[in-house]
């Protein structure tokens, strides 16, 4: 997904008024959940500098899962 569907223009960030924020909310609330998740995944990949199609693997030495015995 690397820059296929979305492009982050870093020069366009600015403070928003409450009205502008409401407009953004209205825009994204009309999008499907799939479109919202794709956009969120892209923004996360840009923020953490990894390829959205090939995210880093979780280090299993640090994180592990145990079955709860009750």
PDB file of N, CA, C and O in Angstrom:
ATOM      1  N   UNK A   1       0.819  -1.182   0.000  1.00  0.00           N
ATOM      2  CA  UNK A   1       0.000   0.000   0.000  1.00  0.00           C
ATOM      3  C   UNK A   1       0.865   1.248   0.000  1.00  0.00           C
ATOM      4  O   UNK A   1       0.334   2.352   0.123  1.00  0.00           O
ATOM      5  N   UNK A   2       2.103   1.120  -0.127  1.00  0.00           N
ATOM      6  CA  UNK A   2       3.030   2.236  -0.024  1.00  0.00           C
ATOM      7  C   UNK A   2       2.714   3.323  -1.046  1.00  0.00           C
ATOM      8  O   UNK A   2       3.002   3.171  -2.233  1.00  0.00           O
ATOM      9  N   UNK A   3       2.120   4.421  -0.580  1.00  0.00           N
ATOM     10  CA  UNK A   3       1.783   5.595  -1.385  1.00  0.00           C
ATOM     11  C   UNK A   3       0.875   5.283  -2.566  1.00  0.00           C
ATOM     12  O   UNK A   3       0.875   6.037  -3.538  1.00  0.00           O
ATOM     13  N   UNK A   4       0.113   4.217  -2.523  1.00  0.00           N
ATOM     14  CA  UNK A   4      -0.791   3.896  -3.619  1.00  0.00           C
ATOM     15  C   UNK A   4      -2.095   4.683  -3.486  1.00  0.00           C
ATOM     16  O   UNK A   4      -2.544   5.310  -4.446  1.00  0.00           O
ATOM     17  N   UNK A   5      -2.699   4.651  -2.306  1.00  0.00           N
ATOM     18  CA  UNK A   5      -4.013   5.243  -2.134  1.00  0.00           C
ATOM     19  C   UNK A   5      -3.985   6.596  -1.431  1.00  0.00           C
ATOM     20  O   UNK A   5      -4.889   7.409  -1.625  1.00  0.00           O
ATOM     21  N   UNK A   6      -2.986   6.844  -0.639  1.00  0.00           N
ATOM     22  CA  UNK A   6      -2.935   8.056   0.161  1.00  0.00           C
ATOM     23  C   UNK A   6      -1.566   8.697   0.037  1.00  0.00           C
ATOM     24  O   UNK A   6      -0.563   8.024  -0.204  1.00  0.00           O
ATOM     25  N   UNK A   7      -1.544   9.978   0.202  1.00  0.00           N
ATOM     26  CA  UNK A   7      -0.270  10.671   0.216  1.00  0.00           C
ATOM     27  C   UNK A   7      -0.325  11.709   1.320  1.00  0.00           C
ATOM     28  O   UNK A   7      -1.260  12.508   1.370  1.00  0.00           O
ATOM     29  N   UNK A   8       0.639  11.711   2.186  1.00  0.00           N
ATOM     30  CA  UNK A   8       0.684  12.632   3.306  1.00  0.00           C
ATOM     31  C   UNK A   8       1.457  13.873   2.898  1.00  0.00           C
ATOM     32  O   UNK A   8       2.657  13.805   2.631  1.00  0.00           O
ATOM     33  N   UNK A   9       0.766  15.013   2.848  1.00  0.00           N
ATOM     34  CA  UNK A   9       1.393  16.283   2.524  1.00  0.00           C
ATOM     35  C   UNK A   9       1.751  16.963   3.838  1.00  0.00           C
ATOM     36  O   UNK A   9       0.891  17.552   4.492  1.00  0.00           O
ATOM     37  N   UNK A  10       3.002  16.882   4.215  1.00  0.00           N
ATOM     38  CA  UNK A  10       3.443  17.380   5.520  1.00  0.00           C
ATOM     39  C   UNK A  10       3.399  18.904   5.627  1.00  0.00           C
ATOM     40  O   UNK A  10       3.559  19.438   6.725  1.00  0.00           O
ATOM     41  N   UNK A  11       3.188  19.613   4.529  1.00  0.00           N
ATOM     42  CA  UNK A  11       3.130  21.077   4.582  1.00  0.00           C
ATOM     43  C   UNK A  11       1.737  21.583   4.929  1.00  0.00           C
ATOM     44  O   UNK A  11       1.554  22.783   5.134  1.00  0.00           O
ATOM     45  N   UNK A  12       0.766  20.707   4.999  1.00  0.00           N
ATOM     46  CA  UNK A  12      -0.618  21.130   5.177  1.00  0.00           C
ATOM     47  C   UNK A  12      -1.125  21.043   6.609  1.00  0.00           C
ATOM     48  O   UNK A  12      -2.322  21.220   6.836  1.00  0.00           O
ATOM     49  N   UNK A  13      -0.284  20.786   7.557  1.00  0.00           N
ATOM     50  CA  UNK A  13      -0.725  20.706   8.947  1.00  0.00           C
ATOM     51  C   UNK A  13      -0.888  22.098   9.529  1.00  0.00           C
ATOM     52  O   UNK A  13      -0.032  22.963   9.346  1.00  0.00           O
ATOM     53  N   UNK A  14      -1.989  22.306  10.227  1.00  0.00           N
ATOM     54  CA  UNK A  14      -2.243  23.596  10.865  1.00  0.00           C
ATOM     55  C   UNK A  14      -3.230  23.377  11.998  1.00  0.00           C
ATOM     56  O   UNK A  14      -3.849  22.319  12.112  1.00  0.00           O
ATOM     57  N   UNK A  15      -3.362  24.384  12.820  1.00  0.00           N
ATOM     58  CA  UNK A  15      -4.356  24.339  13.883  1.00  0.00           C
ATOM     59  C   UNK A  15      -5.736  24.380  13.245  1.00  0.00           C
ATOM     60  O   UNK A  15      -5.944  25.089  12.260  1.00  0.00           O
ATOM     61  N   UNK A  16      -6.674  23.631  13.795  1.00  0.00           N
ATOM     62  CA  UNK A  16      -8.025  23.619  13.258  1.00  0.00           C
ATOM     63  C   UNK A  16      -8.982  24.298  14.220  1.00  0.00           C
ATOM     64  O   UNK A  16      -8.805  24.255  15.437  1.00  0.00           O
ATOM     65  N   UNK A  17      -9.991  24.919  13.652  1.00  0.00           N
ATOM     66  CA  UNK A  17     -11.073  25.449  14.483  1.00  0.00           C
ATOM     67  C   UNK A  17     -12.014  24.286  14.800  1.00  0.00           C
ATOM     68  O   UNK A  17     -11.888  23.205  14.225  1.00  0.00           O
ATOM     69  N   UNK A  18     -12.933  24.509  15.693  1.00  0.00           N
ATOM     70  CA  UNK A  18     -13.903  23.466  16.012  1.00  0.00           C
ATOM     71  C   UNK A  18     -14.759  23.136  14.793  1.00  0.00           C
ATOM     72  O   UNK A  18     -15.135  21.980  14.597  1.00  0.00           O
ATOM     73  N   UNK A  19     -15.068  24.130  13.979  1.00  0.00           N
ATOM     74  CA  UNK A  19     -15.865  23.903  12.778  1.00  0.00           C
ATOM     75  C   UNK A  19     -15.108  23.025  11.773  1.00  0.00           C
ATOM     76  O   UNK A  19     -15.693  22.124  11.172  1.00  0.00           O
ATOM     77  N   UNK A  20     -13.825  23.285  11.595  1.00  0.00           N
ATOM     78  CA  UNK A  20     -13.012  22.474  10.680  1.00  0.00           C
ATOM     79  C   UNK A  20     -12.895  21.038  11.188  1.00  0.00           C
ATOM     80  O   UNK A  20     -12.941  20.090  10.404  1.00  0.00           O
ATOM     81  N   UNK A  21     -12.746  20.888  12.486  1.00  0.00           N
ATOM     82  CA  UNK A  21     -12.670  19.545  13.060  1.00  0.00           C
ATOM     83  C   UNK A  21     -13.982  18.798  12.859  1.00  0.00           C
ATOM     84  O   UNK A  21     -13.980  17.596  12.595  1.00  0.00           O
ATOM     85  N   UNK A  22     -15.103  19.507  12.983  1.00  0.00           N
ATOM     86  CA  UNK A  22     -16.404  18.884  12.734  1.00  0.00           C
ATOM     87  C   UNK A  22     -16.535  18.445  11.284  1.00  0.00           C
ATOM     88  O   UNK A  22     -17.117  17.399  10.996  1.00  0.00           O
ATOM     89  N   UNK A  23     -15.992  19.247  10.370  1.00  0.00           N
ATOM     90  CA  UNK A  23     -16.049  18.880   8.961  1.00  0.00           C
ATOM     91  C   UNK A  23     -15.228  17.617   8.702  1.00  0.00           C
ATOM     92  O   UNK A  23     -15.638  16.758   7.921  1.00  0.00           O
ATOM     93  N   UNK A  24     -14.075  17.505   9.353  1.00  0.00           N
ATOM     94  CA  UNK A  24     -13.254  16.302   9.213  1.00  0.00           C
ATOM     95  C   UNK A  24     -13.996  15.086   9.760  1.00  0.00           C
ATOM     96  O   UNK A  24     -13.972  14.012   9.159  1.00  0.00           O
ATOM     97  N   UNK A  25     -14.652  15.263  10.896  1.00  0.00           N
ATOM     98  CA  UNK A  25     -15.417  14.171  11.496  1.00  0.00           C
ATOM     99  C   UNK A  25     -16.520  13.722  10.542  1.00  0.00           C
ATOM    100  O   UNK A  25     -16.718  12.525  10.334  1.00  0.00           O
ATOM    101  N   UNK A  26     -17.238  14.685   9.962  1.00  0.00           N
ATOM    102  CA  UNK A  26     -18.313  14.353   9.025  1.00  0.00           C
ATOM    103  C   UNK A  26     -17.762  13.620   7.808  1.00  0.00           C
ATOM    104  O   UNK A  26     -18.374  12.663   7.335  1.00  0.00           O
ATOM    105  N   UNK A  27     -16.612  14.059   7.295  1.00  0.00           N
ATOM    106  CA  UNK A  27     -15.990  13.422   6.131  1.00  0.00           C
ATOM    107  C   UNK A  27     -15.657  11.960   6.425  1.00  0.00           C
ATOM    108  O   UNK A  27     -16.022  11.069   5.657  1.00  0.00           O
ATOM    109  N   UNK A  28     -14.965  11.718   7.536  1.00  0.00           N
ATOM    110  CA  UNK A  28     -14.526  10.355   7.825  1.00  0.00           C
ATOM    111  C   UNK A  28     -15.662   9.462   8.292  1.00  0.00           C
ATOM    112  O   UNK A  28     -15.596   8.245   8.118  1.00  0.00           O
ATOM    113  N   UNK A  29     -16.700  10.037   8.878  1.00  0.00           N
ATOM    114  CA  UNK A  29     -17.824   9.200   9.308  1.00  0.00           C
ATOM    115  C   UNK A  29     -18.620   8.676   8.117  1.00  0.00           C
ATOM    116  O   UNK A  29     -19.354   7.698   8.258  1.00  0.00           O
ATOM    117  N   UNK A  30     -18.494   9.298   6.952  1.00  0.00           N
ATOM    118  CA  UNK A  30     -19.158   8.820   5.743  1.00  0.00           C
ATOM    119  C   UNK A  30     -18.372   7.708   5.054  1.00  0.00           C
ATOM    120  O   UNK A  30     -18.916   7.011   4.197  1.00  0.00           O
ATOM    121  N   UNK A  31     -17.124   7.536   5.409  1.00  0.00           N
ATOM    122  CA  UNK A  31     -16.289   6.489   4.816  1.00  0.00           C
ATOM    123  C   UNK A  31     -16.601   5.149   5.471  1.00  0.00           C
ATOM    124  O   UNK A  31     -17.046   5.094   6.617  1.00  0.00           O
ATOM    125  N   UNK A  32     -16.364   4.077   4.731  1.00  0.00           N
ATOM    126  CA  UNK A  32     -16.581   2.741   5.294  1.00  0.00           C
ATOM    127  C   UNK A  32     -15.488   2.449   6.327  1.00  0.00           C
ATOM    128  O   UNK A  32     -14.440   3.095   6.348  1.00  0.00           O
ATOM    129  N   UNK A  33     -15.755   1.484   7.159  1.00  0.00           N
ATOM    130  CA  UNK A  33     -14.772   1.108   8.183  1.00  0.00           C
ATOM    131  C   UNK A  33     -13.489   0.613   7.534  1.00  0.00           C
ATOM    132  O   UNK A  33     -12.404   0.825   8.073  1.00  0.00           O
ATOM    133  N   UNK A  34     -13.597  -0.040   6.389  1.00  0.00           N
ATOM    134  CA  UNK A  34     -12.412  -0.519   5.674  1.00  0.00           C
ATOM    135  C   UNK A  34     -11.553   0.643   5.205  1.00  0.00           C
ATOM    136  O   UNK A  34     -10.329   0.605   5.335  1.00  0.00           O
ATOM    137  N   UNK A  35     -12.186   1.674   4.659  1.00  0.00           N
ATOM    138  CA  UNK A  35     -11.434   2.847   4.196  1.00  0.00           C
ATOM    139  C   UNK A  35     -10.765   3.562   5.368  1.00  0.00           C
ATOM    140  O   UNK A  35      -9.630   4.025   5.254  1.00  0.00           O
ATOM    141  N   UNK A  36     -11.470   3.649   6.485  1.00  0.00           N
ATOM    142  CA  UNK A  36     -10.888   4.298   7.665  1.00  0.00           C
ATOM    143  C   UNK A  36      -9.693   3.517   8.196  1.00  0.00           C
ATOM    144  O   UNK A  36      -8.678   4.101   8.576  1.00  0.00           O
ATOM    145  N   UNK A  37      -9.820   2.192   8.220  1.00  0.00           N
ATOM    146  CA  UNK A  37      -8.702   1.369   8.713  1.00  0.00           C
ATOM    147  C   UNK A  37      -7.505   1.431   7.772  1.00  0.00           C
ATOM    148  O   UNK A  37      -6.360   1.437   8.223  1.00  0.00           O
ATOM    149  N   UNK A  38      -7.763   1.478   6.468  1.00  0.00           N
ATOM    150  CA  UNK A  38      -6.654   1.610   5.515  1.00  0.00           C
ATOM    151  C   UNK A  38      -5.918   2.934   5.717  1.00  0.00           C
ATOM    152  O   UNK A  38      -4.688   2.973   5.707  1.00  0.00           O
ATOM    153  N   UNK A  39      -6.670   4.012   5.899  1.00  0.00           N
ATOM    154  CA  UNK A  39      -6.051   5.319   6.127  1.00  0.00           C
ATOM    155  C   UNK A  39      -5.272   5.317   7.443  1.00  0.00           C
ATOM    156  O   UNK A  39      -4.170   5.860   7.510  1.00  0.00           O
ATOM    157  N   UNK A  40      -5.837   4.710   8.486  1.00  0.00           N
ATOM    158  CA  UNK A  40      -5.152   4.645   9.775  1.00  0.00           C
ATOM    159  C   UNK A  40      -3.870   3.824   9.665  1.00  0.00           C
ATOM    160  O   UNK A  40      -2.838   4.206  10.217  1.00  0.00           O
ATOM    161  N   UNK A  41      -3.930   2.705   8.960  1.00  0.00           N
ATOM    162  CA  UNK A  41      -2.741   1.871   8.770  1.00  0.00           C
ATOM    163  C   UNK A  41      -1.653   2.639   8.031  1.00  0.00           C
ATOM    164  O   UNK A  41      -0.476   2.552   8.379  1.00  0.00           O
ATOM    165  N   UNK A  42      -2.051   3.390   7.013  1.00  0.00           N
ATOM    166  CA  UNK A  42      -1.078   4.184   6.273  1.00  0.00           C
ATOM    167  C   UNK A  42      -0.432   5.239   7.173  1.00  0.00           C
ATOM    168  O   UNK A  42       0.788   5.402   7.156  1.00  0.00           O
ATOM    169  N   UNK A  43      -1.237   5.952   7.953  1.00  0.00           N
ATOM    170  CA  UNK A  43      -0.685   6.989   8.835  1.00  0.00           C
ATOM    171  C   UNK A  43       0.250   6.403   9.891  1.00  0.00           C
ATOM    172  O   UNK A  43       1.268   7.007  10.225  1.00  0.00           O
ATOM    173  N   UNK A  44      -0.093   5.235  10.412  1.00  0.00           N
ATOM    174  CA  UNK A  44       0.785   4.560  11.378  1.00  0.00           C
ATOM    175  C   UNK A  44       2.098   4.170  10.710  1.00  0.00           C
ATOM    176  O   UNK A  44       3.165   4.322  11.305  1.00  0.00           O
ATOM    177  N   UNK A  45       2.028   3.664   9.470  1.00  0.00           N
ATOM    178  CA  UNK A  45       3.258   3.268   8.775  1.00  0.00           C
ATOM    179  C   UNK A  45       4.145   4.476   8.489  1.00  0.00           C
ATOM    180  O   UNK A  45       5.370   4.366   8.539  1.00  0.00           O
ATOM    181  N   UNK A  46       3.546   5.622   8.190  1.00  0.00           N
ATOM    182  CA  UNK A  46       4.337   6.840   7.971  1.00  0.00           C
ATOM    183  C   UNK A  46       4.957   7.304   9.290  1.00  0.00           C
ATOM    184  O   UNK A  46       6.129   7.680   9.329  1.00  0.00           O
ATOM    185  N   UNK A  47       4.181   7.279  10.356  1.00  0.00           N
ATOM    186  CA  UNK A  47       4.682   7.750  11.657  1.00  0.00           C
ATOM    187  C   UNK A  47       5.837   6.896  12.167  1.00  0.00           C
ATOM    188  O   UNK A  47       6.787   7.421  12.747  1.00  0.00           O
ATOM    189  N   UNK A  48       5.759   5.578  11.953  1.00  0.00           N
ATOM    190  CA  UNK A  48       6.794   4.679  12.464  1.00  0.00           C
ATOM    191  C   UNK A  48       7.765   4.232  11.382  1.00  0.00           C
ATOM    192  O   UNK A  48       8.609   3.369  11.622  1.00  0.00           O
ATOM    193  N   UNK A  49       7.650   4.813  10.195  1.00  0.00           N
ATOM    194  CA  UNK A  49       8.591   4.609   9.097  1.00  0.00           C
ATOM    195  C   UNK A  49       8.785   3.136   8.735  1.00  0.00           C
ATOM    196  O   UNK A  49       9.903   2.621   8.769  1.00  0.00           O
ATOM    197  N   UNK A  50       7.681   2.465   8.389  1.00  0.00           N
ATOM    198  CA  UNK A  50       7.777   1.114   7.858  1.00  0.00           C
ATOM    199  C   UNK A  50       6.837   0.979   6.669  1.00  0.00           C
ATOM    200  O   UNK A  50       5.905   1.766   6.505  1.00  0.00           O
ATOM    201  N   UNK A  51       7.095  -0.023   5.848  1.00  0.00           N
ATOM    202  CA  UNK A  51       6.270  -0.279   4.671  1.00  0.00           C
ATOM    203  C   UNK A  51       4.931  -0.851   5.130  1.00  0.00           C
ATOM    204  O   UNK A  51       4.896  -1.847   5.852  1.00  0.00           O
ATOM    205  N   UNK A  52       3.831  -0.226   4.714  1.00  0.00           N
ATOM    206  CA  UNK A  52       2.501  -0.662   5.150  1.00  0.00           C
ATOM    207  C   UNK A  52       2.184  -2.077   4.669  1.00  0.00           C
ATOM    208  O   UNK A  52       1.425  -2.790   5.325  1.00  0.00           O
ATOM    209  N   UNK A  53       2.750  -2.493   3.539  1.00  0.00           N
ATOM    210  CA  UNK A  53       2.506  -3.841   3.025  1.00  0.00           C
ATOM    211  C   UNK A  53       3.383  -4.891   3.696  1.00  0.00           C
ATOM    212  O   UNK A  53       3.119  -6.087   3.573  1.00  0.00           O
ATOM    213  N   UNK A  54       4.411  -4.462   4.396  1.00  0.00           N
ATOM    214  CA  UNK A  54       5.325  -5.386   5.042  1.00  0.00           C
ATOM    215  C   UNK A  54       5.697  -4.850   6.428  1.00  0.00           C
ATOM    216  O   UNK A  54       6.825  -4.403   6.635  1.00  0.00           O
ATOM    217  N   UNK A  55       4.754  -4.893   7.379  1.00  0.00           N
ATOM    218  CA  UNK A  55       5.044  -4.342   8.704  1.00  0.00           C
ATOM    219  C   UNK A  55       6.066  -5.197   9.448  1.00  0.00           C
ATOM    220  O   UNK A  55       6.221  -6.381   9.146  1.00  0.00           O
ATOM    221  N   UNK A  56       6.765  -4.605  10.418  1.00  0.00           N
ATOM    222  CA  UNK A  56       7.743  -5.387  11.178  1.00  0.00           C
ATOM    223  C   UNK A  56       7.052  -6.466  12.000  1.00  0.00           C
ATOM    224  O   UNK A  56       5.917  -6.299  12.444  1.00  0.00           O
ATOM    225  N   UNK A  57       7.744  -7.552  12.188  1.00  0.00           N
ATOM    226  CA  UNK A  57       7.205  -8.664  12.974  1.00  0.00           C
ATOM    227  C   UNK A  57       7.386  -8.389  14.461  1.00  0.00           C
ATOM    228  O   UNK A  57       8.327  -7.708  14.867  1.00  0.00           O
ATOM    229  N   UNK A  58       6.477  -8.926  15.265  1.00  0.00           N
ATOM    230  CA  UNK A  58       6.556  -8.762  16.700  1.00  0.00           C
ATOM    231  C   UNK A  58       7.686  -9.642  17.243  1.00  0.00           C
ATOM    232  O   UNK A  58       7.820 -10.801  16.851  1.00  0.00           O
ATOM    233  N   UNK A  59       8.492  -9.086  18.143  1.00  0.00           N
ATOM    234  CA  UNK A  59       9.584  -9.826  18.765  1.00  0.00           C
ATOM    235  C   UNK A  59       8.995 -10.775  19.798  1.00  0.00           C
ATOM    236  O   UNK A  59       8.581 -10.345  20.875  1.00  0.00           O
ATOM    237  N   UNK A  60       8.956 -12.048  19.480  1.00  0.00           N
ATOM    238  CA  UNK A  60       8.344 -13.043  20.369  1.00  0.00           C
ATOM    239  C   UNK A  60       9.173 -13.307  21.629  1.00  0.00           C
ATOM    240  O   UNK A  60       8.684 -13.937  22.566  1.00  0.00           O
ATOM    241  N   UNK A  61      10.421 -12.832  21.662  1.00  0.00           N
ATOM    242  CA  UNK A  61      11.223 -12.988  22.869  1.00  0.00           C
ATOM    243  C   UNK A  61      10.755 -12.027  23.958  1.00  0.00           C
ATOM    244  O   UNK A  61      10.906 -12.310  25.146  1.00  0.00           O
ATOM    245  N   UNK A  62      10.189 -10.896  23.555  1.00  0.00           N
ATOM    246  CA  UNK A  62       9.731  -9.897  24.514  1.00  0.00           C
ATOM    247  C   UNK A  62       8.260 -10.107  24.853  1.00  0.00           C
ATOM    248  O   UNK A  62       7.869 -10.021  26.017  1.00  0.00           O
ATOM    249  N   UNK A  63       7.449 -10.380  23.837  1.00  0.00           N
ATOM    250  CA  UNK A  63       6.018 -10.565  24.031  1.00  0.00           C
ATOM    251  C   UNK A  63       5.675 -12.033  23.872  1.00  0.00           C
ATOM    252  O   UNK A  63       6.089 -12.684  22.913  1.00  0.00           O
ATOM    253  N   UNK A  64       4.919 -12.537  24.814  1.00  0.00           N
ATOM    254  CA  UNK A  64       4.493 -13.926  24.719  1.00  0.00           C
ATOM    255  C   UNK A  64       3.066 -14.038  25.252  1.00  0.00           C
ATOM    256  O   UNK A  64       2.564 -13.139  25.927  1.00  0.00           O
ATOM    257  N   UNK A  65       2.434 -15.150  24.936  1.00  0.00           N
ATOM    258  CA  UNK A  65       1.063 -15.366  25.360  1.00  0.00           C
ATOM    259  C   UNK A  65       1.000 -16.717  26.062  1.00  0.00           C
ATOM    260  O   UNK A  65       1.489 -17.723  25.549  1.00  0.00           O
ATOM    261  N   UNK A  66       0.395 -16.720  27.233  1.00  0.00           N
ATOM    262  CA  UNK A  66       0.240 -17.972  27.967  1.00  0.00           C
ATOM    263  C   UNK A  66      -1.239 -18.289  28.129  1.00  0.00           C
ATOM    264  O   UNK A  66      -2.063 -17.386  28.274  1.00  0.00           O
ATOM    265  N   UNK A  67      -1.557 -19.533  28.105  1.00  0.00           N
ATOM    266  CA  UNK A  67      -2.930 -19.947  28.310  1.00  0.00           C
ATOM    267  C   UNK A  67      -3.250 -19.868  29.799  1.00  0.00           C
ATOM    268  O   UNK A  67      -2.490 -20.341  30.644  1.00  0.00           O
ATOM    269  N   UNK A  68      -4.390 -19.262  30.093  1.00  0.00           N
ATOM    270  CA  UNK A  68      -4.812 -19.120  31.483  1.00  0.00           C
ATOM    271  C   UNK A  68      -5.337 -20.459  31.989  1.00  0.00           C
ATOM    272  O   UNK A  68      -6.219 -21.058  31.375  1.00  0.00           O
ATOM    273  N   UNK A  69      -4.802 -20.918  33.094  1.00  0.00           N
ATOM    274  CA  UNK A  69      -5.291 -22.139  33.708  1.00  0.00           C
ATOM    275  C   UNK A  69      -6.092 -21.747  34.945  1.00  0.00           C
ATOM    276  O   UNK A  69      -5.564 -21.167  35.895  1.00  0.00           O
ATOM    277  N   UNK A  70      -7.336 -22.068  34.906  1.00  0.00           N
ATOM    278  CA  UNK A  70      -8.196 -21.551  35.944  1.00  0.00           C
ATOM    279  C   UNK A  70      -8.704 -22.564  36.832  1.00  0.00           C
ATOM    280  O   UNK A  70      -9.450 -22.253  37.761  1.00  0.00           O
TER     281      UNK A  70
END
